[in-house]
Amino acid sequence: MTNIETAEYLRTELKQIERWEQDQKGLFFWEKLGRLPFAILDRITPKFIQDKIGTALDELGSYVQSGGRYLISKEQMYRKFFPNAERDEAVALDRIGHLPLSRMDEMADRIIQSGSKTATVQGATTGFGGIFTLAIDIPLLLGISLKALQEVAISYGYDPTEQTERVFIVKCLQFSSADIVGKKAILDDLAVFQSGERSGQVMSQLQGWREVMLTYRDNFGWKKLFQMIPIAGMLFGAYLNRSTLQDVAETGKMMYRKRRILEKLSEG
């Protein structure tokens, strides 16, 4: 399929993404307080919950290094685009990469909608038991978030099983929960990918995956504090997990969309 989009259209879409990036740099008052409750929770949280958080840290490290248990089935995604999926993955990704941007956006939006529903149900389930089920909430939400980001990557023609793409995905995960200073730094990191480079500087960030997960965990802050209330935590858990997944998936969509637009423009 040929690319029928004009350069003017692509540049207009690129400007919209850049405006979104500027909007993301705003810092609300409650975000400044977001980390404080965890300073208290670290003192009162039972050891088994601390152990679960540690497990989530290790799992994210495994994902960055080797994909761990979070890698998705790419073939299922290919079939969503092409009923008779290509056996050659490179060919399938190339075909997706040459689809109109609107087709990619449509698939990404479907992924965000589906992931939001899953996160809502999961948040309500783990929120029902308060602090006793909070221990499994973080790794579950991490898994749902990584799955959504990988599917968004394929939606724009990128292979999420490649190590460089796993770094990009973790950076998207980190961006969605970073403060104003962190967002600026992460945007600089992601610009390396958007410019088509694969520098050693980016790859060296594999060693900093633990900090990424700590930032992701801290973002729950006072919001997750409410989920520790039994039964009432269902409502908080459902809403907060849904909003978290939407933020993560939207970040992935915008960042991958920007890369694809830049590549389309460079291809003329």
C-alpha positions, 0 to 999 in steps of 0.5 A, a space after each residue: 500500500 502506498 503512502 497517500 499522505 501529504 507532507 503538509 498533513 504529516 507536519 500538521 500532525 507532528 505539530 499536534 504531538 509537539 503541543 502535547 509534549 509541551 502540555 505534559 511538562 506542566 506540574 500540578 500541585 498534587 503531583 508534587 505531593 505524590 511521592 510523600 505518602 510512599 515515604 510513610 508507607 515504606 515505614 508501615 507497609 508489611 514485608 510481604 508487600 515490600 517483597 512484591 515490589 522488589 519482585 516487580 523491580 526484578 521483572 522490569 529488569 528482566 524485561 529490559 534485558 531479555 523480554 522476560 515473561 512480558 513479551 507478547 505474541 506479535 503474530 496475533 497483532 499482525 492478524 489484526 492488520 492482515 487476516 492472512 498474516 505474513 510469515 515473515 515478520 520483517 515483511 509484516 512490520 514493513 507493510 504496517 509501517 507503510 499504512 496510512 497514519 490514520 489506520 495506525 491511529 485506529 489500531 492504537 486507539 483500539 488497544 488503549 480502549 481494550 487495555 483501559 477496560 482490563 486495567 479497570 477490572 484489575 484495579 477493582 479486583 485488587 482494590 477490593 481487599 485493600 492492603 492485602 491485595 495491593 501487593 499484587 496490583 503493581 506487578 499486574 498493572 506493570 504487565 498490562 502497561 507493558 503489553 499495551 505499549 508493545 501492541 502500540 509499537 507494532 501498530 506503528 510498525 516497530 518490533 517491541 522484541 528488539 532490545 532498543 525498542 524495549 528501552 524505548 518502551 520503558 522510557 515511555 513508561 517512565 515518562 508517563 509518571 515523571 515530574 516536570 524535570 524528568 519529562 524534559 530529560 526523557 524527551 531528550 532521550 526519546 529524541 535519540 530514537 526519533 532522530 533514527 540514532 541508536 547511540 551507546 548513551 541510550 543503550 547504557 541506560 539499560 543499567 538504570 532500569 531499577 530507577 525507572 521502576 522506582 519512579 513508576 512505583 512512587 507515582 502511585 503516591 497518595 492515590 494508591 493510599 486510598 486503595 488500601 481501604 477495603 471495599 472502597 478501594 474497589 472504586 479507587 483501584 478501578 479509576 486509578 488503574 484505568 487512568 494510569 493505563 490511559 496515560 501510559 498508552 497515550 504516551 506510547 501512542 504519541 511517541 511512536 506516532 511521532 517517530 513514524 511521522 518523522 520517518 514518513 517525512 524523511 522518506 518523502 
